[in-house]
Amino acid sequence: MDVNRTLLSSRIHILRAEHKMTQKQLADKAGVSRQTIISIEKGNYVPSLALAYTISKIFGKTIEEVFIFED
């Protein structure tokens, strides 16, 4: 199984809208570049566990609530 293909999608775009947060604001809070957030939202980049955890905590969610995985 290719771990990079396991991640199907994320709810980051939806959660950012709910929290009225820009990509730049999320990137600053997570300590990454805006381009990283864009790439995650487009499904072009699979975040590390640490980054997934950080993003999830910013929204007050679990990793499973933010990132959708398939076995």
C-alpha positions as CSV (number, residue, x, y, z in Angstrom):
1,M,0.0,0.0,0.0
2,D,1.3,3.4,-0.9
3,V,1.0,5.6,2.2
4,N,0.9,8.8,0.1
5,R,-2.2,7.5,-1.7
6,T,-4.0,6.6,1.6
7,L,-5.0,10.2,2.3
8,L,-8.1,10.9,0.2
9,S,-9.0,14.4,1.2
10,S,-9.1,16.9,3.9
11,R,-11.8,19.2,5.3
12,I,-9.3,22.1,5.7
13,H,-11.0,24.4,3.1
14,I,-14.4,23.9,4.8
15,L,-13.1,24.4,8.3
16,R,-11.2,27.5,7.2
17,A,-14.4,29.0,5.9
18,E,-16.3,28.1,9.1
19,H,-13.6,29.8,11.1
20,K,-13.3,32.7,8.7
21,M,-9.6,32.0,8.3
22,T,-7.5,32.6,5.2
23,Q,-4.9,30.2,4.0
24,K,-2.2,32.6,5.2
25,Q,-3.7,32.8,8.7
26,L,-3.8,29.0,9.0
27,A,-0.3,28.7,7.6
28,D,1.0,31.2,10.1
29,K,-0.7,29.4,13.0
30,A,0.6,26.0,11.8
31,G,4.1,27.3,11.2
32,V,4.2,26.4,7.5
33,S,4.0,28.3,4.2
34,R,0.7,29.3,2.5
35,Q,1.8,27.1,-0.4
36,T,1.9,24.1,2.0
37,I,-1.8,24.7,3.0
38,I,-2.7,25.1,-0.7
39,S,-1.0,21.9,-1.6
40,I,-2.8,20.0,1.2
41,E,-6.1,21.4,0.2
42,K,-5.6,20.3,-3.4
43,G,-4.5,16.9,-2.3
44,N,-1.0,17.4,-3.8
45,Y,0.8,17.1,-0.4
46,V,0.3,14.6,2.4
47,P,1.2,16.3,5.7
48,S,3.3,14.7,8.4
49,L,1.5,13.3,11.4
50,A,2.9,16.3,13.4
51,L,1.5,18.8,10.9
52,A,-1.9,17.0,10.6
53,Y,-2.1,17.1,14.4
54,T,-1.2,20.8,14.6
55,I,-3.8,21.7,11.9
56,S,-6.5,19.6,13.7
57,K,-5.8,21.2,17.0
58,I,-6.1,24.7,15.5
59,F,-9.6,23.9,14.5
60,G,-10.4,22.0,17.8
61,K,-10.9,18.7,16.0
62,T,-9.3,15.3,15.9
63,I,-7.1,14.3,13.0
64,E,-9.9,11.9,11.8
65,E,-12.4,14.8,11.7
66,V,-10.1,16.9,9.5
67,F,-8.4,14.3,7.3
68,I,-10.3,11.5,5.5
69,F,-8.4,8.3,5.2
70,E,-9.1,5.1,3.3
71,D,-7.4,1.7,4.0
